[in-house]
Amino acid sequence: MLKQVLEVYELLDNAFVDGHKVAELLKSRGLKSITLKTVKGENGSTDFIKVNINGSEGKDKKRDAPTIGIIGRLGGIGTRPERIGMVSDAEGAVTAISCALKLADMKNNGDVLKGDVMIATHICPNATHIPHEPVPFMGSPVDMAEMNRHEVDPNMDAILSIDTTRGNKIINFKGFAITPTVKEGYILKVSDDLLELMEWTTGRPPKVCPITMQDITPYGNGLYHLNSIMQPCTVTDSPVVGVAITAETTVPGCATGANHEVDVENAARYCIEVAKAFTEGKCKFYDEEEFNRIIKLYGRMNILQTLPDK
């Protein structure tokens, strides 16, 4: 997938890029089901883009193959005019758009997934950066509730949430890692199927990014969050797994010159393989029987998906 990743890097590393230019690239490769919406916030605006790539037996064709969502999380792809160029935080968007481009090329070459794939992210080349420990993060023109509203879709039966996760001292490995599955306020065991696919695509032992109870609660409650990687889990009952693009050192989300195309290619190729297997019913994000037993034993934990009353 390196070809597609490099194409997307060249497109997005531009002070004048917007969602329309991304949509034009995807349409030029044959994708038609693309929605684009510009949303304004207190700190500017951003373009939300959502792409639906129809499967051979997916919901769009009134069939029953499951739909997977691939969400590129980020504050912005750039923080101009403070810093020139693409920031580390951009790689959620780069990975998601690269997946859409690869799936388009696959479809043109006769390789069609069984189920639908929904890909969502947003494009903002001039976001702000904000204080965060241990290093600054990228902010966003709109709040997290607005982002979730445009990126999480009720038709997504499972979600891969991709986010640059270098601004910490918790996961010190260059490449990418996955999180445990999160569903309805529960942090579940790491999926064996997802670990196996990671072994196959990387040729290395799988890496797991640790998350905490704080990470699966909504932004805005005053609690510390590793980053926004798990925020989709606060607005859906579908299982969510984070795909964290990582580094051996602590790198600010607003750092430029920190992007690593090969790491993005590995993460994007992994997402494609998960999409293939999940929509064919060959990859489980969680054990349904065990989840039902957890609910029976300990009750529901949906309260962790909500903001407390002020």
Secondary structure, DSSP 8 states (H G I E B T S, - for coil): -HHHHHHHHHHHSSTT--HHHHHHHHHHTT---EEEEEEEETTEEEEEEEEEE--TTSGGGT-----EEEEE--S-S-BTTTS-S-BGGGHHHHHHHHHHHHHHHHHHTT---SS-EEEEEEE-TB--EE--SSS-EE--SS-HHHHHHHH--TT-SEEEEEEE--SSSS-B-SEEEE---EETTEE----HHHHHHHHHHHSS---B----TGGGS-TTSS---S-STTGGGGS-SS-EEEEEEEBSS---TT-BS---HHHHHHHHHHHHHHHHHHHTT---SS-HHHHHHHHHHH---GGGGS----
